[in-house]
Amino acid sequence: MNDSTSAAVPDALPALPTAVLGARFSEAVRWAAMLHADDVRKGTRIAYVSHLLGVASLVLEDGGSEEEAIAAMLHDAIEDRGTPEAEIRARFGQPIADIVVACSEPPGLTRGAATWRERKTAYLAYLEGSVSESALRVTAADKLHNARSILSDLRDHGPAMWDKFNAPAADQRWYYTELARLLAAKHDGPTVRELQRVVADLVSEIDRTPPRS
C-alpha cells in the first residue's frame, strides 16, 4: 500500500566516504596502540589510545584524508614516545611523517630544559608560521579533544582537577585561548569552530570557579 505521508527519498549518497580507510590505517591503529600500550589519559586509568582514536575521528569528520587520519593516530609518537621521525617515514611515508613532526613541539625544546610556558609560547609561535593545512587539521582535532576533556573534568571535579596538570588554570586559559585564536585564523572548519565554542565555555568555567587556596 502506498503511504502518501512518507518523506521523499533523498538523493543517492556517494558509494564511498571521502576518506577510504585501508590497511595502512589499520596498521597505524595497531602500531599506535603498541607504542602507547602503557600510557593512560592524564589522571585516569583510561587507555591513551582512546585519545588518538578520538583525534582521528575528529580529523575524518573535518573532511580529512586517510593520511591525515593516520597522522592523527601517530601525532604523539615523537613528542611523548620518542619515536624517530625516520621510523614513521619508513613505515608510512614522508607526508605522514611531516604532519607528525609539525604536530610535535619544536625541536630543541625539551621538557626538562624549558618551562611549560616557554614550550607553549614556542609552539604558538611555530603555529603562526608556515604550517600545512593537514597539520592544522590534526592539531585542531587534538586540541579540541583535549579541551573537551578539560572542560568535562572541571565541571565534574572542580578546581582540584588542575592538580594533575603541569600548569595552573590561568596558564591553561591563556594557552587554549591563543590556540583557538590562531587556529581560527588559519584553518576554517567544523573542528575549529567547535574548538572556539568549547574554549569559550572553558574560559567561562575557569573565571567563575575560584582557584584552590
Buried (B, 14 or more C-beta within 10 A) or exposed (E): EEEEEEEEEEEEEEEEEEBEBEEBBEBBBEBBBEBBEEBBBBEEEEBBBBBBBBBBBBBBEBEBBBBBBBBBBBBBBBBBEEBEBEEBBEBBEEBBBBBBBBBBBBEEBEEEEBEBEEBBBBBBEBBEEEBEEBBBBBBBBBBBBBBBBBBEBBEEEEBEBBEEBEBBBEBBBBBBBBBBEBBBEBBEBEBBBBBBEBBEBBBEBBEEBEEEE
